[in-house]
Amino acid sequence: MGASKTRAANIWWVATHVEDVPPDEQERRWKQFTMPSMNSDPSKA
């Protein structure tokens, strides 16, 4: 997913469908999910 901001300050979100995930698998994935680091220096990622 990505976003683009226009000169008029509109934000357009773009996404693509990758797979259909059953509810039990969604729950398992959310439990494993950790937020990525918001480190501004890519060399420290």
C-alpha positions as CSV (number, residue, x, y, z in Angstrom):
1,M,0.0,0.0,0.0
2,G,1.2,3.5,-0.7
3,A,0.0,7.1,-0.6
4,S,0.5,10.2,-2.7
5,K,-0.2,13.8,-1.8
6,T,-1.3,16.2,-4.5
7,R,-0.5,20.0,-4.6
8,A,-4.1,20.6,-3.4
9,A,-3.2,18.5,-0.3
10,N,-5.4,15.6,-1.3
11,I,-4.0,12.2,-0.2
12,W,-4.6,9.2,-2.6
13,W,-4.1,5.7,-1.1
14,V,-3.3,2.9,-3.5
15,A,-3.5,-0.8,-2.5
16,T,-3.5,-4.2,-4.3
17,H,-5.2,-7.4,-3.3
18,V,-2.7,-10.2,-2.8
19,E,-4.6,-13.1,-1.2
20,D,-7.8,-14.2,0.5
21,V,-7.0,-15.1,4.1
22,P,-9.4,-17.0,6.3
23,P,-10.4,-15.4,9.7
24,D,-8.3,-17.8,11.8
25,E,-5.2,-17.2,9.7
26,Q,-5.8,-13.4,10.0
27,E,-5.9,-13.7,13.8
28,R,-2.7,-15.7,13.8
29,R,-0.9,-13.1,11.6
30,W,-2.1,-10.2,13.7
31,K,-0.7,-11.9,16.9
32,Q,2.7,-12.2,15.2
33,F,2.7,-8.7,13.7
34,T,5.1,-6.1,15.1
35,M,5.3,-2.6,13.9
36,P,8.3,-1.8,11.7
37,S,10.9,0.6,13.1
38,M,10.4,4.2,12.1
39,N,14.1,4.8,12.0
40,S,15.0,7.5,9.5
41,D,18.4,6.1,8.9
42,P,18.1,3.1,6.5
43,S,21.6,1.9,7.3
44,K,20.5,1.2,10.9
45,A,17.4,-0.9,9.9
